[in-house]
Amino acid sequence: MYGITGKAPCMQKLFRLIERVAASDSTVLIQGETGAGKELIARAVHQQSPRKDKPLIPVNCGAIPEDLLESELFGHVKGAFTGAVYTRPGRFELAQGGAIFLDEIGDMSPKLQVKMLRVLQEKVIEPVGSVKAVKVDVRIIAATHKNLEKEVAENRFREDLFYRLNVVPLHAPALRERPTDLPALVEHFLKKFTETQERVAVVIPPAVMALFQRYRWPGNVRELENLMERLMILCEGEVRFSDLPARMLEGEGNLNDAMPLEEDPRQTIPAAAFAIPAGPLSLESDDLDLDGEEVDFNRMVEDYENRLILSALERTGWNKNKAAQLLNLNRTTLVEKIKKKGLEPLERAAAG
């Protein structure tokens, strides 16, 4: 829908709300994390509204210095301040008959919040340096990454303005809230950059896609788009883990809490429970005990895998990157095995 991709339940709910909201002329407040697509949602609302033939004027309230934002929004008259050599209309006047998108309105100063409240209540603006009010017919769509209810509670945002803005609230879901949409989004961006950069699309193998679906994506869809552009430029053929940014591979804290790795039902296994083999990491016949009539093959294989992993970790001082290289494993695979098996260093096991 209007550049927004998503089949996850939270996105389908959002699409239904957009269709209902667009038909009205009410003020809309879009809340969501940075990079989640709040401006795309605002454009979708406007493009389905009766005002779609008039402009949607965007203003980033957090990117414009406070002393200039008032003039940007409401305009100014000639001589209003040093450098005001001519009368200039503001964004509200430019949006006449259409809509204005006030992005990051949570960053607006208390002084401007008061003026914005008047605009919402009386539908008039007052250009800087003028005493004449100008009537405006503009729909207001606001957005913020901040929790405005918390901002109100901590006296950083006016309560009356919040309620004026929050007539129709919309939530822009974070990318980690809809991991099932990742394959479609990846395909969308690869197609986009294939067309704009005239390059052959790279291949995202299942293991890399699985990592994408576990990663928390702090930068949301914007971060994914930037990553796809980077991979299209730097990679050929199939994407490898080594092609990904280090932040995606470092630390289990980057993995999505909503999609945890499978946990082993056993208790944590200390390193002391295994004999760490000396010398090269290889399977020697002396390590095998086949004197009995029956062999628990799976147990022996798992036991030796644990010993190999712990040996590599102990030799590298539990540096997972170096241990993974020593074992010729991807770092994420090693991290998954450590977590699943509940392995820990000798000193931590002794302390416990």
Steps between C-alpha positions, in 0.01 A plus 500: 500500500658826380855369545431316827570127487369254758272201549554455874184534712620828653547646151163379375340668802690820418382494137138469611542795738661712229205442269253604770703799619568633151132565428471739795662837550614432858847565634719188497788417735740228381729356765781254439874451507740683272514338158168315538337684208295772667526733200382222265196454724432874491518499120270199483243682714522812283492318166173328592338814642270753331798742512722275285505750210650766727856490637631314804773724643754324727683677784757328723460685829812335643729596212426876490651727769242632745553866404429418134219247539233760579582689182505174300155405627320834504708717265620854570453854376767726359715650777382253767863419587850554369518348153124509438529708184167384359172352615506121486209258541539211743435130454142532624415747225675281242284207615174700463219261409726200553687362799815566698714219641667606825768235552665468844251738657616371840815712453301823469581768761241599765469845337405354164272245663285789621480644147423158355214462747345820363529371144315184596232684694436802278641396160700821475871580488690821570814560290808614689501880526132531409198577714259379237365146532477288184226241466624158389319192376755228564477147634771427758679163503762483774757235585754430772733225618448614860240374746295817526300374797828465690611842374175648634545328837852647525382851398693506172192507278174686550213275601238708318704489178547124531126442518441736207750302293401154616154501343584201282810313619690269266789272596784434256615145586871446554659257255569247779123488565445352154788263415281309253503810276879494466522276189252720311677819611839359399362407159341846466826684569712267287263561209512873562880517497523260206298750297662821626860377497471263202666217689425129533318429827694315767368177652404488868546136615264349763760519779549874445125557480459312828751739657306795359185368667673474839683833485332787688536759220539810721486714186190317377405502129743783428788287632389204287477720190850638558637149553346373176653791309839427656481130414398578141809720462758284678387140438473272202295184500410359841528715814723353775503574871835674452325752272272618781576785743677392820211630714274232353736224607623627835331414826184309572344827619450590133277199447126552501353420842169423329662210311740335748730222400394155611600449861646175625291353786810388687676719753810697408797276421827626652822466305643282780255228402703428188861400449654762273712323238857624461670561168321554168123493487455163336327170570752243621424129534625507861202715590256223406385226732333226301572211741133464594250312288277804456595858422284809558604665174308824545630551855861439395472736202344771714760448773785539256338806340478658844867423564606649167303818558629542856855431391480772235340744746756435773790539257367833375405636842130460412532730202212371289630650174840328532345176625264491202796549264691221674204265460423622147146594610292811448500708816120493523502119478752482783297744714188291445681182604644662814158623604321175418756289683526739793882509490690738728864574598679300770525797739128573475414135561732492803346818638155344470 
